[in-house]
């Protein structure tokens, strides 16, 4: 991935470009998410639940790509904020089902509008962003293959 041949600066490395872009994106989101009283990982969890309300913790872990040890405290904090509730699955009592509350649903439009605010800050088109996302997801899938 990082080819040392022909590299004249750190920014010639794909891993460095992805790392700095990711950090810049999270930094750009931070003040916007503060208006919704969310951290970036909490925002990811809420987005996943807005798409698939009633998901299990395991399903949520797969969707967000956050391990259970990281995800559980995030879910607990969101529950404390009354944005979601955890309950026992009636089909399998060992499983927790996570559902968005009315407050969590009310937050959806405000939080999802943040994407447009960020799009207005960048010079690349929405089509280029879609392509970038697809490339990043392919790279992630390829690197996570066992």
DODO-624831 format. One record per atom (N, C-alpha, C): residue number from 1; atom name; x, y, z. Coordinates in steps of 0.02 Angstrom, whole numbers, padded with zeros to 5 digits. Example, Ala and Ser with C-alpha at 12.3 -4.5 7.8 and 13.67 -1.06 7.14 Angstrom:
! DODO-624831
> 1,N,00660,-00284,00390 .
> 1,CA,00615,-00225,00390 .
> 1,C,00660,-00165,00390 .
> 2,N,00642,-00112,00354 .
> 2,CA,00684,-00053,00357 .
> 2,C,00645,00002,00394 .
This chain:
! DODO-624831
> 1,N,00041,-00059,00000 .
> 1,CA,00000,00000,00000 .
> 1,C,00044,00063,00000 .
> 2,N,00093,00066,00045 .
> 2,CA,00139,00123,00046 .
> 2,C,00200,00105,00006 .
> 3,N,00206,00132,-00054 .
> 3,CA,00264,00116,-00094 .
> 3,C,00318,00168,-00082 .
> 4,N,00373,00145,-00053 .
> 4,CA,00428,00189,-00036 .
> 4,C,00463,00216,-00098 .
> 5,N,00461,00176,-00153 .
> 5,CA,00492,00200,-00215 .
> 5,C,00452,00259,-00241 .
> 6,N,00485,00312,-00257 .
> 6,CA,00452,00370,-00286 .
> 6,C,00417,00414,-00235 .
> 7,N,00421,00397,-00171 .
> 7,CA,00389,00437,-00119 .
> 7,C,00436,00495,-00102 .
> 8,N,00413,00555,-00113 .
> 8,CA,00454,00613,-00097 .
> 8,C,00430,00651,-00035 .
> 9,N,00368,00637,-00015 .
> 9,CA,00342,00667,00046 .
> 9,C,00292,00619,00078 .
> 10,N,00279,00630,00140 .
> 10,CA,00233,00588,00178 .
> 10,C,00165,00584,00144 .
> 11,N,00142,00640,00116 .
> 11,CA,00076,00642,00085 .
> 11,C,00071,00601,00021 .
> 12,N,00128,00574,-00003 .
> 12,CA,00126,00529,-00061 .
> 12,C,00098,00460,-00042 .
> 13,N,00095,00446,00022 .
> 13,CA,00071,00381,00046 .
> 13,C,-00005,00382,00052 .
> 14,N,-00036,00331,00024 .
> 14,CA,-00109,00324,00027 .
> 14,C,-00133,00321,00100 .
> 15,N,-00098,00284,00141 .
> 15,CA,-00119,00277,00211 .
> 15,C,-00118,00345,00246 .
> 16,N,-00069,00386,00231 .
> 16,CA,-00066,00452,00262 .
> 16,C,-00124,00496,00238 .
> 17,N,-00138,00493,00173 .
> 17,CA,-00193,00533,00145 .
> 17,C,-00260,00513,00176 .
> 18,N,-00271,00447,00183 .
> 18,CA,-00334,00423,00214 .
> 18,C,-00337,00443,00288 .
> 19,N,-00282,00436,00322 .
> 19,CA,-00279,00453,00393 .
> 19,C,-00295,00526,00405 .
> 20,N,-00262,00570,00367 .
> 20,CA,-00272,00642,00377 .
> 20,C,-00342,00664,00355 .
> 21,N,-00367,00633,00301 .
> 21,CA,-00435,00649,00278 .
> 21,C,-00487,00628,00330 .
> 22,N,-00477,00569,00358 .
> 22,CA,-00523,00544,00410 .
> 22,C,-00523,00591,00471 .
> 23,N,-00464,00610,00493 .
> 23,CA,-00458,00656,00550 .
> 23,C,-00491,00723,00535 .
> 24,N,-00480,00749,00474 .
> 24,CA,-00509,00814,00455 .
> 24,C,-00585,00809,00454 .
> 25,N,-00611,00753,00429 .
> 25,CA,-00683,00745,00425 .
> 25,C,-00715,00742,00495 .
> 26,N,-00684,00704,00539 .
> 26,CA,-00710,00699,00608 .
> 26,C,-00705,00767,00643 .
> 27,N,-00650,00804,00631 .
> 27,CA,-00644,00871,00661 .
> 27,C,-00697,00919,00633 .
> 28,N,-00713,00912,00569 .
> 28,CA,-00765,00955,00539 .
> 28,C,-00834,00938,00567 .
> 29,N,-00845,00874,00580 .
> 29,CA,-00910,00852,00608 .
> 29,C,-00919,00874,00680 .
> 30,N,-00864,00875,00718 .
> 30,CA,-00868,00885,00791 .
> 30,C,-00911,00945,00812 .
> 31,N,-00898,01006,00788 .
> 31,CA,-00940,01062,00811 .
> 31,C,-01012,01056,00789 .
> 32,N,-01024,01025,00732 .
> 32,CA,-01092,01016,00708 .
> 32,C,-01129,00965,00751 .
> 33,N,-01094,00912,00769 .
> 33,CA,-01125,00860,00811 .
> 33,C,-01136,00884,00882 .
> 34,N,-01094,00930,00905 .
> 34,CA,-01103,00958,00972 .
> 34,C,-01171,00991,00978 .
> 35,N,-01196,01020,00923 .
> 35,CA,-01262,01051,00923 .
> 35,C,-01317,00999,00935 .
> 36,N,-01302,00937,00917 .
> 36,CA,-01350,00882,00928 .
> 36,C,-01333,00842,00991 .
> 37,N,-01282,00865,01028 .
> 37,CA,-01257,00831,01088 .
> 37,C,-01237,00759,01073 .
> 38,N,-01201,00750,01017 .
> 38,CA,-01177,00684,00998 .
> 38,C,-01102,00687,00984 .
> 39,N,-01068,00632,00998 .
> 39,CA,-01000,00622,00975 .
> 39,C,-01005,00587,00907 .
> 40,N,-00949,00584,00871 .
> 40,CA,-00951,00552,00805 .
> 40,C,-00970,00477,00811 .
> 41,N,-00941,00439,00857 .
> 41,CA,-00963,00369,00863 .
> 41,C,-01037,00362,00882 .
> 42,N,-01062,00407,00924 .
> 42,CA,-01134,00407,00941 .
> 42,C,-01176,00421,00879 .
> 43,N,-01153,00467,00838 .
> 43,CA,-01187,00484,00775 .
> 43,C,-01190,00423,00729 .
> 44,N,-01135,00386,00725 .
> 44,CA,-01134,00325,00683 .
> 44,C,-01186,00274,00708 .
> 45,N,-01189,00265,00773 .
> 45,CA,-01237,00218,00803 .
> 45,C,-01308,00241,00789 .
> 46,N,-01321,00305,00798 .
> 46,CA,-01389,00330,00784 .
> 46,C,-01407,00323,00711 .
> 47,N,-01359,00336,00666 .
> 47,CA,-01372,00328,00594 .
> 47,C,-01390,00255,00579 .
> 48,N,-01353,00209,00608 .
> 48,CA,-01366,00137,00597 .
> 48,C,-01436,00119,00622 .
> 49,N,-01456,00147,00679 .
> 49,CA,-01522,00132,00706 .
> 49,C,-01578,00167,00666 .
> 50,N,-01564,00226,00640 .
> 50,CA,-01615,00258,00598 .
> 50,C,-01628,00217,00535 .
> 51,N,-01577,00180,00513 .
> 51,CA,-01585,00137,00454 .
> 51,C,-01614,00069,00472 .
> 52,N,-01601,00046,00534 .
> 52,CA,-01622,-00021,00554 .
> 52,C,-01641,-00020,00628 .
> 53,N,-01697,00012,00644 .
> 53,CA,-01720,00016,00713 .
> 53,C,-01737,-00054,00738 .
> 54,N,-01722,-00066,00800 .
> 54,CA,-01736,-00132,00829 .
> 54,C,-01680,-00182,00816 .
> 55,N,-01621,-00158,00799 .
> 55,CA,-01564,-00202,00787 .
> 55,C,-01538,-00230,00853 .
> 56,N,-01506,-00287,00848 .
> 56,CA,-01473,-00315,00907 .
> 56,C,-01405,-00281,00915 .
> 57,N,-01375,-00288,00973 .
> 57,CA,-01309,-00259,00985 .
> 57,C,-01259,-00289,00935 .
> 58,N,-01264,-00354,00922 .
> 58,CA,-01220,-00387,00874 .
> 58,C,-01229,-00359,00804 .
> 59,N,-01292,-00350,00783 .
> 59,CA,-01305,-00321,00717 .
> 59,C,-01277,-00250,00712 .
> 60,N,-01286,-00213,00765 .
> 60,CA,-01261,-00144,00768 .
> 60,C,-01185,-00142,00765 .
> 61,N,-01153,-00190,00797 .
> 61,CA,-01081,-00196,00795 .
> 61,C,-01057,-00209,00724 .
> 62,N,-01090,-00254,00689 .
> 62,CA,-01072,-00269,00619 .
> 62,C,-01083,-00208,00574 .
> 63,N,-01138,-00174,00584 .
> 63,CA,-01155,-00117,00541 .
> 63,C,-01107,-00059,00551 .
> 64,N,-01090,-00044,00613 .
> 64,CA,-01047,00014,00628 .
> 64,C,-00973,-00005,00626 .
> 65,N,-00959,-00070,00626 .
> 65,CA,-00890,-00095,00628 .
> 65,C,-00855,-00074,00693 .
> 66,N,-00895,-00067,00746 .
> 66,CA,-00868,-00054,00812 .
> 66,C,-00873,-00119,00852 .
> 67,N,-00819,-00138,00887 .
> 67,CA,-00822,-00199,00926 .
> 67,C,-00869,-00189,00985 .
> 68,N,-00893,-00244,01013 .
> 68,CA,-00942,-00241,01067 .
> 68,C,-00916,-00202,01128 .
> 69,N,-00852,-00209,01142 .
> 69,CA,-00822,-00173,01199 .
> 69,C,-00824,-00098,01191 .
> 70,N,-00820,-00075,01129 .
> 70,CA,-00825,-00003,01114 .
> 70,C,-00897,00018,01108 .
> 71,N,-00938,-00024,01078 .
> 71,CA,-01007,-00007,01064 .
> 71,C,-01051,-00004,01127 .
> 72,N,-01042,-00049,01173 .
> 72,CA,-01085,-00052,01232 .
> 72,C,-01087,00013,01271 .
> 73,N,-01029,00044,01287 .
> 73,CA,-01032,00108,01324 .
> 73,C,-01065,00164,01282 .
> 74,N,-01057,00162,01216 .
> 74,CA,-01088,00213,01174 .
> 74,C,-01164,00205,01178 .
> 75,N,-01188,00144,01173 .
> 75,CA,-01260,00131,01177 .
> 75,C,-01287,00152,01246 .
> 76,N,-01249,00137,01299 .
> 76,CA,-01271,00157,01366 .
> 76,C,-01277,00233,01372 .
> 77,N,-01228,00269,01343 .
> 77,CA,-01230,00343,01345 .
> 77,C,-01290,00369,01307 .
> 78,N,-01304,00339,01249 .
> 78,CA,-01362,00361,01209 .
> 78,C,-01427,00345,01245 .
> 79,N,-01427,00291,01283 .
> 79,CA,-01487,00274,01323 .
> 79,C,-01496,00325,01379 .
> 80,N,-01441,00345,01411 .
> 80,CA,-01443,00396,01463 .
> 80,C,-01470,00462,01436 .
> 81,N,-01455,00476,01372 .
> 81,CA,-01480,00537,01340 .
> 81,C,-01552,00529,01315 .
> 82,N,-01581,00470,01327 .
> 82,CA,-01650,00455,01307 .
> 82,C,-01661,00454,01232 .
> 83,N,-01607,00437,01195 .
> 83,CA,-01613,00433,01122 .
> 83,C,-01629,00362,01098 .
> 84,N,-01618,00314,01142 .
> 84,CA,-01634,00245,01126 .
> 84,C,-01648,00206,01190 .
> 85,N,-01678,00148,01181 .
> 85,CA,-01690,00103,01238 .
> 85,C,-01666,00033,01218 .
> 86,N,-01640,-00002,01268 .
> 86,CA,-01621,-00072,01259 .
> 86,C,-01673,-00115,01293 .
> 87,N,-01692,-00168,01260 .
> 87,CA,-01740,-00215,01290 .
> 87,C,-01721,-00285,01271 .
> 88,N,-01748,-00332,01307 .
> 88,CA,-01734,-00403,01294 .
> 88,C,-01776,-00425,01234 .
> 89,N,-01744,-00461,01189 .
> 89,CA,-01778,-00489,01129 .
> 89,C,-01827,-00542,01152 .
> 90,N,-01890,-00536,01132 .
> 90,CA,-01941,-00584,01153 .
> 90,C,-01929,-00653,01123 .
> 91,N,-01890,-00658,01069 .
> 91,CA,-01875,-00723,01037 .
> 91,C,-01815,-00757,01069 .
> 92,N,-01769,-00716,01095 .
> 92,CA,-01708,-00742,01125 .
> 92,C,-01688,-00696,01182 .
> 93,N,-01702,-00717,01244 .
> 93,CA,-01691,-00674,01302 .
> 93,C,-01618,-00658,01315 .
> 94,N,-01572,-00693,01282 .
> 94,CA,-01500,-00677,01290 .
> 94,C,-01481,-00616,01248 .
> 95,N,-01524,-00597,01202 .
> 95,CA,-01511,-00544,01155 .
> 95,C,-01544,-00478,01175 .
> 96,N,-01508,-00423,01165 .
> 96,CA,-01536,-00356,01178 .
> 96,C,-01555,-00325,01111 .
> 97,N,-01614,-00295,01110 .
> 97,CA,-01638,-00259,01051 .
> 97,C,-01633,-00185,01068 .
> 98,N,-01610,-00146,01020 .
> 98,CA,-01601,-00074,01031 .
> 98,C,-01649,-00036,00986 .
> 99,N,-01689,00006,01017 .
> 99,CA,-01739,00044,00979 .
> 99,C,-01731,00118,00992 .
> 100,N,-01743,00157,00939 .
> 100,CA,-01740,00229,00943 .
> 100,C,-01803,00255,00978 .
> 101,N,-01794,00302,01023 .
> 101,CA,-01851,00333,01057 .
> 101,C,-01879,00390,01014 .
> 102,N,-01933,00420,01037 .
> 102,CA,-01961,00478,01001 .
> 102,C,-01909,00535,00998 .
> 103,N,-01872,00544,01052 .
> 103,CA,-01820,00596,01052 .
> 103,C,-01765,00580,01002 .
> 104,N,-01747,00517,00997 .
> 104,CA,-01697,00496,00948 .
> 104,C,-01721,00505,00877 .
> 105,N,-01785,00493,00865 .
> 105,CA,-01814,00503,00799 .
> 105,C,-01817,00578,00782 .
> 106,N,-01834,00619,00832 .
> 106,CA,-01838,00691,00822 .
> 106,C,-01770,00720,00803 .
> 107,N,-01717,00689,00826 .
> 107,CA,-01649,00713,00812 .
> 107,C,-01627,00696,00741 .
> 108,N,-01660,00648,00710 .
> 108,CA,-01638,00622,00645 .
> 108,C,-01629,00675,00592 .
> 109,N,-01679,00716,00580 .
> 109,CA,-01675,00766,00526 .
> 109,C,-01619,00816,00537 .
> 110,N,-01612,00840,00598 .
> 110,CA,-01559,00888,00613 .
> 110,C,-01490,00857,00603 .
> 111,N,-01482,00797,00627 .
> 111,CA,-01417,00764,00622 .
> 111,C,-01400,00746,00549 .
> 112,N,-01448,00721,00512 .
> 112,CA,-01434,00701,00443 .
> 112,C,-01423,00761,00398 .
> 113,N,-01447,00820,00417 .
> 113,CA,-01436,00880,00376 .
> 113,C,-01363,00903,00380 .
> 114,N,-01326,00875,00427 .
> 114,CA,-01256,00894,00435 .
> 114,C,-01215,00876,00373 .
> 115,N,-01235,00823,00338 .
> 115,CA,-01199,00802,00278 .
> 115,C,-01197,00859,00227 .
> 116,N,-01253,00893,00217 .
> 116,CA,-01255,00948,00169 .
> 116,C,-01211,01006,00191 .
> 117,N,-01209,01019,00255 .
> 117,CA,-01166,01073,00281 .
> 117,C,-01093,01057,00264 .
> 118,N,-01074,00994,00273 .
> 118,CA,-01005,00975,00257 .
> 118,C,-00992,00975,00182 .
> 119,N,-01041,00953,00142 .
> 119,CA,-01033,00955,00070 .
> 119,C,-01021,01026,00045 .
> 120,N,-01052,01074,00078 .
> 120,CA,-01043,01144,00059 .
> 120,C,-00972,01170,00074 .
> 121,N,-00935,01134,00116 .
> 121,CA,-00867,01155,00135 .
> 121,C,-00813,01127,00089 .
> 122,N,-00830,01078,00047 .
> 122,CA,-00778,01045,00007 .
> 122,C,-00786,01062,-00067 .
> 123,N,-00730,01055,-00102 .
> 123,CA,-00730,01072,-00174 .
> 123,C,-00745,01012,-00218 .
> 124,N,-00747,00952,-00190 .
> 124,CA,-00762,00894,-00232 .
> 124,C,-00837,00884,-00236 .
> 125,N,-00859,00854,-00291 .
> 125,CA,-00931,00846,-00303 .
> 125,C,-00959,00788,-00263 .
> 126,N,-01025,00786,-00260 .
> 126,CA,-01057,00731,-00225 .
> 126,C,-01042,00664,-00260 .
> 127,N,-01037,00666,-00326 .
> 127,CA,-01020,00606,-00365 .
> 127,C,-00950,00582,-00347 .
> 128,N,-00903,00628,-00340 .
> 128,CA,-00834,00610,-00321 .
> 128,C,-00833,00583,-00249 .
> 129,N,-00874,00612,-00206 .
> 129,CA,-00878,00587,-00137 .
> 129,C,-00906,00516,-00136 .
> 130,N,-00957,00503,-00178 .
> 130,CA,-00985,00435,-00183 .
> 130,C,-00931,00386,-00207 .
> 131,N,-00892,00407,-00255 .
> 131,CA,-00839,00364,-00281 .
> 131,C,-00785,00352,-00227 .
> 132,N,-00767,00404,-00191 .
> 132,CA,-00719,00399,-00137 .
> 132,C,-00744,00350,-00083 .
> 133,N,-00808,00357,-00065 .
> 133,CA,-00837,00311,-00016 .
> 133,C,-00833,00239,-00040 .
> 134,N,-00852,00227,-00103 .
> 134,CA,-00850,00159,-00130 .
> 134,C,-00779,00131,-00129 .
> 135,N,-00730,00172,-00147 .
> 135,CA,-00660,00150,-00146 .
> 135,C,-00637,00134,-00075 .
> 136,N,-00656,00176,-00028 .
> 136,CA,-00637,00164,00043 .
> 136,C,-00669,00100,00069 .
> 137,N,-00732,00088,00052 .
> 137,CA,-00766,00027,00075 .
> 137,C,-00735,-00035,00043 .
> 138,N,-00716,-00030,-00020 .
> 138,CA,-00682,-00086,-00054 .
> 138,C,-00615,-00100,-00021 .
> 139,N,-00577,-00047,-00008 .
> 139,CA,-00512,-00054,00025 .
> 139,C,-00521,-00086,00093 .
> 140,N,-00570,-00063,00132 .
> 140,CA,-00583,-00091,00198 .
> 140,C,-00600,-00165,00193 .
> 141,N,-00645,-00182,00148 .
> 141,CA,-00665,-00253,00139 .
> 141,C,-00605,-00295,00119 .
> 142,N,-00565,-00271,00071 .
> 142,CA,-00507,-00308,00048 .
> 142,C,-00457,-00320,00105 .
> 143,N,-00445,-00268,00144 .
> 143,CA,-00395,-00274,00198 .
> 143,C,-00421,-00315,00257 .
> 144,N,-00487,-00320,00264 .
> 144,CA,-00515,-00360,00319 .
> 144,C,-00526,-00433,00301 .
> 145,N,-00514,-00451,00238 .
> 145,CA,-00521,-00522,00219 .
> 145,C,-00469,-00562,00255 .
> 146,N,-00489,-00619,00278 .
> 146,CA,-00443,-00661,00316 .
> 146,C,-00403,-00706,00271 .
